[in-house]
Amino acid sequence: MAKATRSDPTGSHQRRKVRTMKSKRGTAALVLIATGLVLMTTSVVQAADEPAEAPAVSAGSTVFDWIGLKTLGGGIGAGLVVMGGAAGIGRIGGSAVESMARQPEVAGQISTAMIITAAMIEGATLFAVLGCFLAAIASK
């Protein structure tokens, strides 16, 4: 709960700050997702427009070609997926320990639910990482 101060006895300023920070995170995540989708579709459209015998790197190319950018995107995506899965499992573990401290009589049920939920997150993370790696190596 937010700490109350003399000027703000209810702590609403602190809650508003947290809400604003969460909305900024959500907006940043949506922008990154939209940018990724735009980059994915542009590379597919460009690959369809190129002739089959064209070299992957031309003489005046920049640092990365499209294949390099796909590989880089797959690696970055895999890293983000792993960080998200770790954050989710960490929150589950922290909340479970806090719940067990508050109600020790249901600790067994809480730990069972925590392990099942963590395993489901781990499975989804594994599939997402494999998808990122397959997307990165599919164009080679």
N, C-alpha and C positions, 0 to 999 in steps of 0.2 A: 504494500500500500504506500502511497505517496506520503512523504513527511510533511507535516503541517508546520508553517512558519508563523511568525507574528503578523506579517503583512497579509499572508494568505492562510488562514486557519484551516481551511478544508483541504489544502494541497491540490487544488484544481489546476494551478499553473504547472505543476510538475506533471500531472496526468496529461495536460494539453501538449506539453513538450514531448512526452513519450508517444502520443498519438500522431503528432506531426512527424516525428522521426520514423515511425512505422509507415506512414503514408509515403514519405520520401523513398524509403526502401522499396516499397511496392511499385512506385512509379519507375524507379531505376531498373527494377527487375523487368517490368513490362517493356521498357525501352530497349534493354538488352535482348529480350526475346524477339521483339519486332525487328531489330537490326539483324539478328541471326537469320530470321526467316527471309528477309530481303536479300541478304548475302547468299543464302542457299539457292534461292530461286534465280538470282542473277547468274550464278555459276552454271546452273543447269541450262539456262537459255543461251548463254555464251557457248557452252560446249556443243549445243545443237547447231549453232550457226557456223562453227569452225569446220573446215574440210577435214576428212579423216586422216590425210597424210601430213597435216601440218605439224611442225615440231612443237614440243611442249614449251620450249624456251626460245624466244626469238633473239636476234642480235642486240636489240635495244631494249631488252626487258628490264624490269625493276628488280628489286631484291627477291621478291617471291613471285612465282607463277601461280596459276589457279590451283594446281595440284598441291603446291607447298602451302597455300592458304587453307585448303581443305584439311591437310594433315595437321596444321597448326590449330585450326578450329576444333578438330576432333580431340586433340590433346588438351586444349583449354576446357572443352566441354566435359571431358572425363574428369579433370581436376575439380571442376565446379560441382559435378555430380557427387564425387567422393566427399567434398567438403559439406555439401548439403545433407548427405546421409549421416555423416559423423555428427553434425549439429543436431539432427533429429534424434539420433540415438542418445546423444548426450542429454538432451532435454528430457527424454523419456526416463533415463536413469536418474537424473536429478529429481524429477517430480515423483518418481517411485520411492526414492529414499526419503523424501520429505513426507510422503503419504504414510510410509511405514513408521516414521518417527511419530506422526500424529495418532495413528491407529495401529499399534503393534499387534493387535489380535487378528487383523486381516492381512498380515505381512505375506503369508503364503500365497493368497489369492492375488495380491498386488504384484508379487515377483513373477508369478506365472503369466499374468497379463503383460507385464513388462517384457519378458523374454519372447513371447509370441509376437508382440508388436515390433520389437527390435529385429526379429528374424524377418518379418515382412518388409521392413524398411531396407534391410540388408539385401534381400532378394531383388527388390525394385532397383536398388543402387547398382547391383551387379548387372542387371539387364540394361540399364541406362549406360553404364560404362562400356559394355560390349557393343551397344549400338553406336556409341561415339567412336570406338576403335574401328568398327566395320565401316562407318562412314568415312573415316580418315584413310583407310587402305583400299577402299572400293575402286578408286580411280586409278590405281597403279597398274 
